[in-house]
């Protein structure tokens, strides 16, 4: 056994003046060093859907209506909406109100949420080690153990995605509320006076509200509190279990109530498996292997093992792969040990049960992605406490040999430094969206989704051959845990051939393949309808859209293509209604404004049409189509000043091309656009204005 001799190395206590201050300042300093390079990181992945393109969180005022709208996350329809992580979305809204889409403010908030979680984790662990049940074993080293555990958790590279990827603030805020609730609970449970107990209980309730309102996995908090009380406060005796059993229904009922509150998240569990290439049983078989992988990542988080999207083999049966059964049996043995030894090793038992319990929501029946590193944010909070105990006791053991003791201390310090450096390096990768996907392709080369996102960067940079190569590889791999993403590879290739190569036949082939891989895929349907419009087959496009749009009434792109097809059919009023609905979903998208403008033109409302096209130009100042549409409209309205202004814009936009070549090129690609360019008419108007300017 390790010696119980106390180390002679310098130590502090949270009960001493300056003890808490030292812990707070040291945590802040270290976290600023390793996370400082993340403050200008770019938007990633789900950031766009949840924040950048989400009008609900684009607060223009702090009125109740604006704030209340943010509580519904990304939901757009007033009917049937549920509260969706309301406090997380409200925090995004406040960030937007103060700084728009400037990423700096979002990253600063994320950082201080993580810092706050580390501070409260330190305080919580310290109070835990001072409990009567544990004080005899750990009380003399409670400060050192709790501060070391907080450091090990806070600087672990596995937390990077929860802190640096902006949308994962949801996980971090839930973690902050969770650990605060645990801290205030233990304070209330051990308070000496009734007034203090009630005040701390109110703080616990408020912290629980923060956790519940940030992310659904915080619903395990009532169970965690019950487990904490049984194992670490009362002691896991038979008498205690019998006494607590009478009241155990309360936290379970509270957890069930939270499930009802978040029914938008938990409803349709079985139906949602239709977008997954695995069944409910296969997910349950796979998740134990995922949990084991998380366990090893926390202990051995080297850069080569960290990425955003991991490639995990799905367990098709207990023996396929063979590690499935072995892992399940191993976890059963670990949990059995934790339960059986809860009286003898309460701290270790609670750490084990806490880790697995807090993976229950995201690691069981709900058809989420199989694996994400940020899901360890809450489960890993107590993970490092036994490790910190071993490290501190090791130093105590070698107190009789000062040289060995300092050597061990240096080794532990080097371990912390390595962890911090890995976190710093990981932040350097995650802050750049391009580097994030390059890194992901390198570490998970057989996944389709990282290659699709990398192809997007290549395409935007004008590297079309590289983009096409990545998309073809992604399509051939046909490997992802979301059928939408599998269909996206084929769709993206179709878009490449449609808009870049102008090959309608090959575009149609890839759109069809996307629809085969993911039936009902909205983007593929839109692509096929666009091909039909470019071929002049409006009736076929109309039939296609009418077949699918009843199933996608809230999909903005489907609404837009429906509006465009209605416009091409001559249904101006229907086009106005559909485009108005699309604008309500995303105000700054120019495409529905184009359709709206042309619908008003079709009705002879030239002034309204011009106003719509001015809105298009306001959202996209380099839109050649908008300038030409306004030239046409202002000529009809005989507004010379506005006509000359837009004619001049056209001359600037055409660059070195001749006017005829420029107009003919735009006209060839206008059959699937709201405004169909007539080169001869527009050339005459623009040339007329040029002559007037010359004569003037």
C-alpha positions as CSV (number, residue, x, y, z in Angstrom):
1,X,0.0,0.0,0.0
2,X,1.1,3.6,-0.5
3,X,2.4,5.4,2.4
4,X,0.0,7.8,4.2
5,X,3.0,10.0,5.1
6,X,2.2,13.6,4.2
7,X,4.3,15.2,1.5
8,X,6.7,18.0,2.5
9,X,6.0,19.8,-0.8
10,X,4.3,23.3,-0.5
11,X,0.5,23.2,-0.4
12,X,-2.4,25.5,0.0
13,X,-5.9,25.2,1.3
14,X,-9.1,26.6,-0.1
15,X,-10.0,27.5,3.5
16,X,-6.9,29.7,3.8
17,X,-7.0,33.4,2.6
18,X,-6.0,33.5,-1.0
19,X,-6.5,29.7,-1.6
20,X,-9.5,30.1,-3.9
21,X,-8.0,33.2,-5.5
22,X,-4.8,31.3,-6.4
23,X,-6.9,28.5,-7.9
24,X,-9.0,30.9,-9.9
25,X,-6.1,33.0,-11.2
26,X,-4.0,30.0,-12.1
27,X,-6.8,28.4,-14.0
28,X,-7.5,31.6,-15.8
29,X,-3.9,32.2,-16.8
30,X,-3.3,28.6,-18.1
31,X,-6.6,28.5,-20.0
32,X,-5.9,31.9,-21.6
33,X,-2.6,30.6,-22.8
34,X,-3.9,27.4,-24.4
35,X,-7.2,28.8,-25.7
36,X,-6.1,32.3,-26.6
37,X,-5.4,31.3,-30.2
38,X,-9.1,30.2,-30.6
39,X,-10.7,33.6,-30.2
40,X,-10.7,34.4,-34.0
41,X,-11.8,30.9,-35.1
42,X,-14.2,30.7,-38.0
43,X,-17.8,29.4,-38.2
44,X,-18.0,25.6,-38.6
45,X,-20.5,22.9,-39.4
46,X,-23.7,23.3,-37.4
47,X,-22.8,27.0,-36.6
48,X,-24.5,28.2,-39.8
49,X,-27.8,26.4,-39.3
50,X,-28.1,27.3,-35.6
51,X,-26.6,30.8,-35.6
52,X,-25.5,32.4,-38.8
53,X,-28.7,31.5,-40.8
54,X,-31.1,31.3,-37.9
55,X,-33.3,34.4,-37.8
56,X,-34.6,33.5,-34.4
57,X,-31.4,34.4,-32.7
58,X,-30.7,37.6,-34.7
59,X,-31.9,39.9,-32.0
60,X,-32.4,43.4,-33.2
61,X,-33.8,44.6,-29.9
62,X,-34.0,43.3,-26.3
63,X,-37.8,43.3,-26.4
64,X,-39.7,40.3,-25.0
65,X,-40.9,39.3,-28.5
66,X,-37.4,39.0,-29.8
67,X,-36.1,37.3,-26.7
68,X,-39.0,34.9,-26.7
69,X,-38.5,34.0,-30.3
70,X,-35.0,32.9,-29.6
71,X,-36.2,30.3,-27.1
72,X,-37.5,28.1,-30.0
73,X,-34.1,27.5,-31.6
74,X,-34.3,27.0,-35.3
75,X,-38.1,26.3,-35.4
76,X,-39.9,28.7,-37.8
77,X,-43.6,27.7,-37.6
78,X,-45.5,29.0,-34.6
79,X,-47.7,25.9,-34.4
80,X,-46.3,22.9,-32.6
81,X,-43.1,24.5,-31.5
82,X,-41.3,23.4,-28.4
83,X,-38.7,25.1,-26.3
84,X,-35.4,24.0,-27.7
85,X,-32.3,24.7,-25.6
86,X,-33.7,28.2,-24.9
87,X,-30.9,29.6,-22.8
88,X,-28.2,28.5,-25.3
89,X,-30.1,30.1,-28.1
90,X,-30.7,33.2,-26.1
91,X,-27.0,33.5,-25.4
92,X,-26.4,33.3,-29.2
93,X,-29.0,36.0,-29.6
94,X,-27.3,38.3,-27.1
95,X,-24.0,37.8,-28.8
96,X,-25.6,38.7,-32.1
97,X,-27.2,41.8,-30.6
98,X,-23.9,43.0,-29.4
99,X,-21.6,42.0,-32.3
100,X,-23.6,40.6,-35.2
101,X,-21.7,37.6,-36.7
102,X,-18.3,38.7,-35.6
103,X,-16.9,35.5,-34.2
104,X,-14.7,37.1,-31.5
105,X,-17.5,37.8,-29.0
106,X,-18.9,34.3,-29.4
107,X,-15.5,32.8,-28.6
108,X,-14.9,35.0,-25.6
109,X,-18.2,33.9,-24.1
110,X,-17.4,30.2,-24.8
111,X,-14.1,30.6,-23.1
112,X,-15.5,32.1,-20.0
113,X,-18.2,29.5,-19.8
114,X,-15.4,26.9,-19.8
115,X,-13.4,28.8,-17.3
116,X,-16.4,29.1,-15.0
117,X,-17.0,25.3,-15.3
118,X,-13.4,24.7,-14.3
119,X,-13.6,27.0,-11.2
120,X,-16.9,25.4,-10.0
121,X,-15.5,21.9,-10.6
122,X,-12.5,22.8,-8.4
123,X,-14.9,24.1,-5.7
124,X,-17.2,21.1,-6.0
125,X,-14.4,18.5,-5.8
126,X,-12.9,20.3,-2.8
127,X,-16.2,20.3,-0.9
128,X,-16.7,16.6,-1.8
129,X,-13.3,15.6,-0.4
130,X,-14.2,17.5,2.8
131,X,-17.3,15.4,3.4
132,X,-17.3,13.3,6.6
133,X,-17.3,10.1,4.6
134,X,-14.1,11.1,2.7
135,X,-12.4,13.6,5.0
136,X,-10.3,11.0,6.7
137,X,-8.8,9.8,3.5
138,X,-8.5,12.9,1.4
139,X,-9.2,15.9,3.6
140,X,-5.5,16.8,4.2
141,X,-4.9,16.9,0.5
142,X,-8.3,18.1,-0.7
143,X,-7.0,21.4,-2.1
144,X,-4.2,19.8,-4.1
145,X,-6.4,17.0,-5.5
146,X,-9.3,19.2,-6.4
147,X,-7.1,21.8,-8.2
148,X,-5.2,19.1,-10.0
149,X,-8.4,17.4,-11.1
150,X,-9.8,20.7,-12.3
151,X,-6.7,21.3,-14.4
152,X,-6.7,17.8,-15.8
153,X,-10.3,18.2,-16.9
154,X,-10.1,21.8,-18.1
155,X,-6.9,21.5,-20.3
156,X,-7.8,18.1,-21.7
157,X,-7.8,18.3,-25.5
158,X,-11.1,16.4,-25.7
159,X,-12.8,19.6,-24.5
160,X,-11.7,21.7,-27.5
161,X,-14.7,21.0,-29.6
162,X,-17.1,22.0,-26.8
163,X,-15.2,25.3,-26.3
164,X,-13.8,26.3,-29.7
165,X,-16.7,25.3,-32.0
166,X,-19.2,28.0,-31.2
167,X,-22.4,26.1,-31.4
168,X,-21.1,23.6,-28.9
169,X,-21.6,26.3,-26.3
170,X,-24.8,24.3,-25.7
171,X,-22.7,21.5,-24.2
172,X,-20.5,23.9,-22.3
173,X,-23.4,25.9,-20.8
174,X,-25.1,22.7,-19.7
175,X,-21.8,21.6,-18.1
176,X,-21.5,24.9,-16.3
177,X,-25.1,24.7,-14.9
178,X,-24.6,21.0,-14.1
179,X,-21.4,21.5,-12.0
180,X,-22.8,24.6,-10.3
181,X,-25.9,22.7,-9.3
182,X,-23.8,19.9,-7.8
183,X,-21.6,22.4,-5.9
184,X,-24.6,24.3,-4.4
185,X,-26.3,20.9,-3.6
186,X,-23.4,19.7,-1.5
187,X,-23.1,23.1,0.2
188,X,-26.9,23.1,1.0
189,X,-26.7,19.4,2.1
190,X,-23.9,20.3,4.6
191,X,-25.1,23.7,5.7
192,X,-25.4,24.3,9.4
193,X,-28.4,26.7,9.4
194,X,-31.8,26.5,7.8
195,X,-31.5,29.9,6.1
196,X,-28.2,29.0,4.6
197,X,-29.6,25.7,3.5
198,X,-32.6,27.3,1.7
199,X,-30.5,30.0,0.1
200,X,-28.0,27.4,-1.3
201,X,-30.9,25.2,-2.4
202,X,-32.3,28.1,-4.4
203,X,-28.9,28.5,-6.0
204,X,-28.9,24.8,-6.8
205,X,-32.3,25.2,-8.5
206,X,-31.3,28.2,-10.5
207,X,-28.1,26.4,-11.7
208,X,-30.2,23.3,-12.6
209,X,-32.4,25.6,-14.7
210,X,-29.3,26.9,-16.5
211,X,-28.3,23.3,-17.2
212,X,-31.7,22.1,-18.3
213,X,-32.2,25.2,-20.5
214,X,-28.9,24.7,-22.3
215,X,-29.0,21.1,-23.5
216,X,-31.1,18.0,-23.0
217,X,-28.4,15.7,-21.6
218,X,-28.5,17.8,-18.3
219,X,-31.8,15.9,-17.6
220,X,-29.6,13.3,-15.8
221,X,-28.7,15.9,-13.1
222,X,-31.5,14.8,-10.6
223,X,-30.3,11.2,-10.9
224,X,-26.7,12.4,-10.4
225,X,-27.6,14.3,-7.3
226,X,-29.4,11.2,-5.9
227,X,-26.4,9.0,-6.7
228,X,-24.1,11.6,-5.1
229,X,-26.1,11.6,-1.9
230,X,-26.2,7.9,-1.6
231,X,-22.6,7.1,-2.4
232,X,-20.7,10.1,-1.0
233,X,-22.8,11.7,1.7
234,X,-24.9,8.9,3.4
235,X,-22.8,5.9,2.3
236,X,-24.0,3.1,0.2
237,X,-25.3,0.9,3.0
238,X,-28.4,-1.3,3.0
239,X,-30.2,1.0,5.4
240,X,-29.4,4.0,3.3
241,X,-30.7,2.4,0.1
242,X,-33.9,1.3,1.8
243,X,-34.4,4.8,3.2
244,X,-33.7,6.6,-0.1
245,X,-35.8,4.1,-2.1
246,X,-39.0,5.8,-0.7
247,X,-38.0,9.1,-2.4
248,X,-36.1,7.9,-5.4
249,X,-39.2,8.4,-7.6
250,X,-38.8,12.2,-7.3
251,X,-35.6,12.6,-9.4
252,X,-36.8,9.9,-11.8
253,X,-40.1,11.8,-12.2
254,X,-38.2,15.0,-12.7
255,X,-36.1,13.5,-15.4
256,X,-39.2,12.1,-17.1
257,X,-40.8,15.6,-16.9
258,X,-37.8,17.1,-18.6
259,X,-38.2,14.5,-21.4
260,X,-41.7,15.7,-21.9
261,X,-40.6,19.4,-21.8
262,X,-38.0,18.6,-24.5
263,X,-40.4,16.5,-26.5
264,X,-39.3,18.2,-29.7
265,X,-36.0,16.5,-29.1
266,X,-37.1,13.1,-27.9
267,X,-40.2,12.5,-30.0
268,X,-40.2,10.3,-33.0
269,X,-37.2,8.3,-31.8
270,X,-37.9,5.2,-34.0
271,X,-39.0,7.3,-37.0
272,X,-35.8,9.3,-37.0
273,X,-33.8,6.1,-37.7
274,X,-34.9,6.4,-41.3
275,X,-31.9,8.8,-41.9
276,X,-29.4,6.4,-40.3
277,X,-27.6,3.4,-41.8
278,X,-28.0,1.6,-38.5
279,X,-30.9,0.3,-36.5
280,X,-31.8,0.9,-32.8
281,X,-30.3,-2.4,-31.9
282,X,-27.1,-1.7,-33.8
283,X,-26.7,1.6,-32.2
284,X,-27.1,0.0,-28.7
285,X,-24.4,-2.5,-29.7
286,X,-22.1,0.1,-31.0
287,X,-22.2,2.6,-28.2
288,X,-20.3,0.5,-25.6
289,X,-17.3,0.5,-28.0
290,X,-17.7,4.3,-28.4
291,X,-17.7,4.7,-24.6
292,X,-14.5,2.7,-24.4
293,X,-13.0,4.8,-27.1
294,X,-14.0,8.0,-25.1
295,X,-12.3,6.4,-22.1
296,X,-9.0,5.9,-23.9
297,X,-9.2,9.4,-25.5
298,X,-9.5,11.0,-22.1
299,X,-6.4,9.1,-20.9
300,X,-4.4,9.3,-24.1
301,X,-5.5,12.4,-26.1
302,X,-2.6,12.6,-28.6
303,X,-3.2,14.8,-31.7
304,X,-3.5,11.9,-34.1
305,X,-6.5,10.5,-32.3
306,X,-8.5,13.8,-32.1
307,X,-10.8,14.9,-34.9
308,X,-14.3,16.3,-35.5
309,X,-15.9,13.3,-37.2
310,X,-14.6,9.9,-36.2
311,X,-15.0,6.8,-38.3
312,X,-16.5,4.1,-36.1
313,X,-17.4,0.7,-37.4
314,X,-21.1,-0.2,-36.7
315,X,-21.7,-3.3,-34.6
316,X,-24.0,-5.5,-36.6
317,X,-24.2,-8.2,-33.9
318,X,-22.6,-9.2,-30.6
319,X,-19.7,-10.8,-32.5
320,X,-19.4,-8.4,-35.5
321,X,-16.9,-7.0,-34.8
322,X,-15.7,-9.3,-32.1
323,X,-14.8,-6.4,-29.8
324,X,-18.5,-5.7,-29.3
325,X,-19.2,-8.5,-26.9
326,X,-15.9,-8.1,-25.2
327,X,-16.5,-4.4,-24.6
328,X,-20.1,-5.0,-23.3
329,X,-18.8,-7.6,-20.8
330,X,-16.0,-5.3,-19.8
331,X,-18.4,-2.4,-19.1
332,X,-20.7,-4.7,-17.1
333,X,-17.7,-5.8,-15.0
334,X,-16.6,-2.2,-14.4
335,X,-20.1,-1.1,-13.4
336,X,-20.5,-4.2,-11.2
337,X,-17.2,-3.3,-9.5
338,X,-18.4,0.3,-8.9
339,X,-21.7,-0.9,-7.4
340,X,-20.2,-3.7,-5.3
341,X,-17.3,-1.5,-4.0
342,X,-19.3,1.7,-3.4
343,X,-18.8,1.4,0.4
344,X,-15.1,0.7,0.3
345,X,-14.1,2.9,-2.6
346,X,-16.9,5.6,-2.8
347,X,-14.9,8.2,-4.7
348,X,-13.8,5.8,-7.4
349,X,-17.3,4.2,-7.6
350,X,-19.0,7.5,-8.0
351,X,-16.5,8.6,-10.7
352,X,-17.3,5.4,-12.7
353,X,-21.0,5.6,-12.3
354,X,-21.0,9.3,-13.0
355,X,-19.2,8.8,-16.3
356,X,-21.5,6.1,-17.7
357,X,-24.7,7.6,-16.3
358,X,-24.1,10.9,-18.1
359,X,-23.6,9.2,-21.4
360,X,-27.0,7.5,-21.2
361,X,-29.0,10.1,-23.1
362,X,-26.7,10.6,-26.0
363,X,-25.3,7.1,-25.9
364,X,-28.4,4.9,-26.0
365,X,-31.6,4.9,-28.0
366,X,-31.9,8.4,-29.5
367,X,-30.7,8.2,-33.1
368,X,-28.0,10.9,-32.9
369,X,-24.6,10.6,-34.5
370,X,-22.7,7.7,-33.0
371,X,-19.7,9.7,-31.7
372,X,-18.7,13.3,-30.9
373,X,-15.9,14.3,-28.6
374,X,-17.8,17.2,-27.0
375,X,-20.3,14.7,-25.5
376,X,-17.7,14.0,-22.8
377,X,-17.9,17.5,-21.4
378,X,-20.1,16.6,-18.5
379,X,-19.4,12.9,-18.1
380,X,-15.6,13.6,-17.7
381,X,-16.0,16.1,-14.9
382,X,-15.4,13.6,-12.2
383,X,-13.2,11.3,-14.4
384,X,-9.9,12.9,-13.3
385,X,-10.6,13.0,-9.6
386,X,-9.3,9.4,-8.9
387,X,-6.4,10.1,-11.2
388,X,-5.5,13.3,-9.3
389,X,-5.7,11.3,-6.0
390,X,-3.2,8.7,-7.4
391,X,-0.9,11.5,-8.5
392,X,-0.9,13.3,-5.2
393,X,-0.6,10.1,-3.2
394,X,2.3,9.1,-5.4
395,X,4.1,12.3,-4.4
396,X,3.3,11.6,-0.8
397,X,4.6,8.1,-1.0
398,X,8.0,9.3,-2.2
399,X,8.3,12.0,0.5
400,X,11.2,10.1,2.1
401,X,13.2,10.5,-1.1
402,X,13.1,14.2,-2.0
403,X,14.9,13.6,-5.3
404,X,12.5,11.0,-6.5
405,X,9.6,13.2,-5.3
406,X,10.7,16.2,-7.3
407,X,11.4,13.9,-10.3
408,X,7.8,12.6,-10.1
409,X,6.5,16.2,-9.7
410,X,8.4,17.2,-12.8
411,X,7.0,14.3,-14.7
412,X,3.4,15.2,-13.7
413,X,4.1,18.9,-14.7
414,X,5.5,17.7,-18.0
415,X,2.3,15.7,-18.5
416,X,0.1,18.8,-17.9
417,X,2.3,20.8,-20.2
418,X,1.9,18.2,-22.9
419,X,-1.8,18.2,-22.5
420,X,-1.9,22.0,-22.7
421,X,0.3,22.0,-25.8
422,X,-1.9,19.4,-27.5
423,X,-5.0,21.6,-26.7
424,X,-3.2,24.7,-28.1
425,X,-2.3,22.8,-31.3
426,X,-5.8,21.4,-31.6
427,X,-7.3,24.9,-31.3
428,X,-4.9,26.0,-34.0
429,X,-6.5,23.4,-36.3
430,X,-10.1,23.9,-35.2
431,X,-10.1,27.7,-35.6
432,X,-9.8,27.3,-39.4
433,X,-12.6,25.6,-41.2
434,X,-10.3,24.5,-44.1
435,X,-7.7,23.1,-41.7
436,X,-10.4,21.4,-39.7
437,X,-11.6,19.4,-42.8
438,X,-8.1,18.8,-44.1
439,X,-7.2,17.3,-40.7
440,X,-10.5,15.3,-40.7
441,X,-9.8,13.8,-44.1
442,X,-6.3,12.8,-43.1
443,X,-7.5,11.1,-39.9
444,X,-10.8,9.5,-41.3
445,X,-10.0,9.0,-45.0
446,X,-12.9,6.6,-45.5
447,X,-15.6,8.9,-44.4
448,X,-17.6,10.8,-47.0
449,X,-18.6,13.9,-45.1
450,X,-15.2,15.4,-44.4
451,X,-14.4,15.1,-48.1
452,X,-17.7,16.8,-49.1
453,X,-16.9,19.8,-46.8
454,X,-13.3,20.0,-48.1
455,X,-14.6,20.0,-51.6
456,X,-16.8,23.0,-50.7
457,X,-13.6,24.9,-49.8
458,X,-11.9,23.9,-53.0
459,X,-14.9,24.9,-55.1
460,X,-15.2,28.3,-53.4
461,X,-11.4,28.8,-54.1
462,X,-11.9,28.1,-57.8
463,X,-10.1,24.7,-57.5
464,X,-12.8,22.9,-59.4
465,X,-10.8,19.8,-60.4
466,X,-9.8,19.2,-56.8
467,X,-13.4,19.7,-55.6
468,X,-14.6,17.2,-58.2
469,X,-12.0,14.7,-57.2
470,X,-13.0,14.9,-53.5
471,X,-16.7,14.6,-54.3
472,X,-16.2,11.6,-56.5
473,X,-14.1,9.9,-53.8
474,X,-16.9,10.7,-51.2
475,X,-19.5,9.3,-53.5
476,X,-17.5,6.1,-54.1
477,X,-16.9,5.7,-50.4
478,X,-20.6,6.0,-49.7
479,X,-19.8,5.9,-45.9
480,X,-21.4,8.1,-43.3
481,X,-23.8,7.8,-40.3
482,X,-26.3,10.1,-42.0
483,X,-28.0,9.2,-45.2
484,X,-28.4,12.9,-46.0
485,X,-24.6,13.2,-46.2
486,X,-24.3,10.2,-48.4
487,X,-26.8,11.7,-50.8
488,X,-25.0,15.1,-50.5
489,X,-21.9,13.8,-52.3
490,X,-23.9,12.8,-55.4
491,X,-25.9,16.1,-55.2
492,X,-22.8,18.2,-55.0
493,X,-21.4,16.4,-58.1
494,X,-24.7,17.1,-59.8
495,X,-24.4,20.8,-58.9
496,X,-20.8,20.8,-60.2
497,X,-21.9,19.5,-63.6
498,X,-25.0,21.7,-63.7
499,X,-23.4,25.1,-62.9
500,X,-19.7,24.6,-63.7
501,X,-19.5,22.2,-66.6
502,X,-23.1,22.9,-67.9
503,X,-23.7,19.2,-68.6
504,X,-27.4,18.7,-67.9
505,X,-27.3,15.0,-68.6
506,X,-24.5,14.2,-66.1
507,X,-26.1,16.6,-63.6
508,X,-29.4,14.7,-63.9
509,X,-27.6,11.4,-63.3
510,X,-26.0,12.5,-60.1
511,X,-29.2,14.2,-58.8
512,X,-31.0,10.9,-59.5
513,X,-28.4,8.9,-57.7
514,X,-28.6,11.3,-54.7
515,X,-32.4,10.7,-54.6
516,X,-31.9,6.9,-54.7
517,X,-29.4,7.0,-51.9
518,X,-31.6,9.2,-49.7
519,X,-35.2,9.1,-50.9
520,X,-37.0,12.4,-50.6
521,X,-33.7,14.3,-50.4
522,X,-34.8,18.0,-50.9
523,X,-31.6,19.2,-52.6
524,X,-31.7,16.4,-55.2
525,X,-35.3,17.2,-56.0
526,X,-34.4,20.9,-56.4
527,X,-31.5,19.9,-58.7
528,X,-33.7,17.8,-60.9
529,X,-36.4,20.5,-61.1
530,X,-33.7,23.0,-62.1
531,X,-32.5,20.7,-64.9
532,X,-36.1,20.5,-66.1
533,X,-36.4,24.3,-66.1
534,X,-33.1,24.7,-68.0
535,X,-34.5,22.3,-70.6
536,X,-37.7,24.3,-70.8
537,X,-39.8,21.5,-69.4
538,X,-41.7,23.5,-66.9
539,X,-44.6,20.9,-66.6
540,X,-42.2,18.1,-65.6
541,X,-40.6,20.4,-63.0
542,X,-44.1,21.3,-61.7
543,X,-45.1,17.6,-61.4
544,X,-41.9,16.8,-59.5
545,X,-42.2,19.6,-57.0
546,X,-45.9,18.9,-56.4
547,X,-45.0,15.3,-55.6
548,X,-42.5,16.2,-52.9
549,X,-43.3,19.6,-51.5
550,X,-46.1,18.3,-49.2
551,X,-43.4,16.5,-47.2
552,X,-41.1,19.5,-47.1
553,X,-43.4,22.5,-46.4
554,X,-40.8,24.1,-44.1
555,X,-37.8,23.6,-46.3
556,X,-36.8,27.0,-47.5
557,X,-35.1,25.8,-50.7
558,X,-38.1,23.7,-51.6
559,X,-40.4,26.7,-51.1
560,X,-38.1,28.8,-53.4
561,X,-38.1,26.3,-56.2
562,X,-41.9,26.0,-55.9
563,X,-42.1,29.7,-56.2
564,X,-39.8,29.7,-59.2
565,X,-41.8,27.0,-61.0
566,X,-45.1,28.8,-60.3
567,X,-43.5,31.9,-61.8
568,X,-42.5,30.0,-64.9
569,X,-46.0,28.6,-65.2
570,X,-47.4,32.1,-65.1
571,X,-48.9,31.8,-61.6
572,X,-47.7,35.2,-60.4
573,X,-49.9,35.3,-57.2
574,X,-48.8,31.8,-56.2
575,X,-45.2,32.8,-56.8
576,X,-45.6,35.9,-54.6
577,X,-47.1,33.8,-51.7
578,X,-44.4,31.2,-51.9
579,X,-41.5,33.7,-52.2
580,X,-42.9,35.7,-49.3
581,X,-42.9,32.6,-47.1
582,X,-39.2,31.9,-48.1
583,X,-38.3,35.5,-47.3
584,X,-39.9,35.1,-43.8
585,X,-37.6,32.1,-43.2
586,X,-34.4,33.9,-44.3
587,X,-34.6,37.6,-44.9
588,X,-31.2,38.1,-46.4
589,X,-31.5,35.5,-49.2
590,X,-31.7,37.4,-52.5
591,X,-33.3,34.5,-54.6
592,X,-36.9,34.8,-53.3
593,X,-36.7,38.6,-53.7
594,X,-35.9,38.0,-57.4
595,X,-38.9,35.8,-57.8
596,X,-41.1,38.3,-55.9
597,X,-39.9,41.0,-58.2
598,X,-40.6,39.2,-61.4
599,X,-44.0,38.1,-60.1
600,X,-44.9,41.8,-59.6
601,X,-43.5,42.6,-63.0
602,X,-45.8,39.9,-64.5
603,X,-48.7,41.6,-62.8
604,X,-47.7,44.9,-64.2
605,X,-46.7,46.3,-60.8
606,X,-43.4,47.8,-62.1
607,X,-42.8,50.0,-59.0
608,X,-43.1,47.1,-56.6
609,X,-41.0,44.9,-58.9
610,X,-38.2,47.6,-58.9
611,X,-38.3,47.7,-55.1
612,X,-37.9,44.0,-54.9
613,X,-34.9,44.0,-57.2
614,X,-33.3,46.9,-55.2
615,X,-33.5,44.6,-52.2
616,X,-31.7,41.9,-54.3
617,X,-29.0,44.4,-55.1
618,X,-28.8,45.5,-51.5
619,X,-28.1,41.8,-50.5
620,X,-25.8,41.2,-53.4
621,X,-24.2,44.4,-54.8
622,X,-22.5,42.4,-57.6
623,X,-25.6,40.8,-59.0
624,X,-25.5,41.3,-62.8
625,X,-29.1,40.0,-63.1
626,X,-30.4,42.5,-60.6
627,X,-28.7,45.4,-62.4
628,X,-30.2,44.3,-65.8
629,X,-33.6,43.8,-64.3
630,X,-33.5,47.3,-62.8
631,X,-32.3,48.8,-66.2
632,X,-35.4,47.2,-67.8
633,X,-37.8,48.4,-65.1
634,X,-36.5,51.9,-64.8
635,X,-36.6,52.3,-68.5
636,X,-40.3,51.3,-68.3
637,X,-40.8,53.7,-65.4
638,X,-38.9,56.5,-67.2
639,X,-36.7,57.2,-64.2
640,X,-33.6,58.5,-65.9
641,X,-31.4,58.9,-62.8
642,X,-31.9,55.4,-61.5
643,X,-31.6,54.1,-65.1
644,X,-28.3,55.7,-65.7
645,X,-27.0,54.5,-62.3
646,X,-27.8,50.9,-63.1
647,X,-26.6,51.1,-66.6
648,X,-23.2,52.3,-65.3
649,X,-23.2,49.4,-62.8
650,X,-23.7,47.0,-65.8
651,X,-20.7,48.5,-67.6
652,X,-18.6,48.1,-64.5
653,X,-19.7,44.5,-63.9
654,X,-19.1,43.3,-67.5
655,X,-15.4,44.1,-67.1
656,X,-13.3,43.6,-70.3
657,X,-16.0,41.7,-72.1
658,X,-17.9,43.3,-74.9
659,X,-21.5,44.2,-74.0
660,X,-22.9,41.7,-76.5
661,X,-20.7,38.8,-75.2
662,X,-21.6,39.6,-71.6
663,X,-25.3,39.8,-72.2
664,X,-25.3,36.6,-74.4
665,X,-23.4,34.7,-71.7
666,X,-25.9,35.7,-69.0
667,X,-28.8,34.9,-71.3
668,X,-27.6,31.4,-71.9
669,X,-27.9,30.6,-68.2
670,X,-31.1,32.4,-67.4
671,X,-33.7,29.8,-68.2
672,X,-33.8,28.6,-64.5
673,X,-33.7,32.1,-63.1
674,X,-36.5,34.4,-62.2
675,X,-35.4,37.1,-64.7
676,X,-34.8,35.9,-68.2
677,X,-32.4,38.2,-70.0
678,X,-33.3,39.5,-73.4
679,X,-29.9,40.7,-74.8
680,X,-31.2,42.7,-77.7
681,X,-33.6,44.8,-75.6
682,X,-31.2,45.4,-72.8
683,X,-28.3,46.3,-75.2
684,X,-30.5,49.0,-76.8
685,X,-31.4,50.5,-73.5
686,X,-27.8,50.5,-72.2
687,X,-26.3,51.9,-75.4
688,X,-29.0,54.6,-75.5
689,X,-28.0,55.7,-72.0
690,X,-24.3,55.6,-73.0
691,X,-25.0,57.9,-75.9
692,X,-27.0,60.3,-73.7
693,X,-24.1,60.5,-71.3
694,X,-21.6,61.2,-74.1
695,X,-23.8,63.9,-75.6
696,X,-24.3,65.4,-72.1
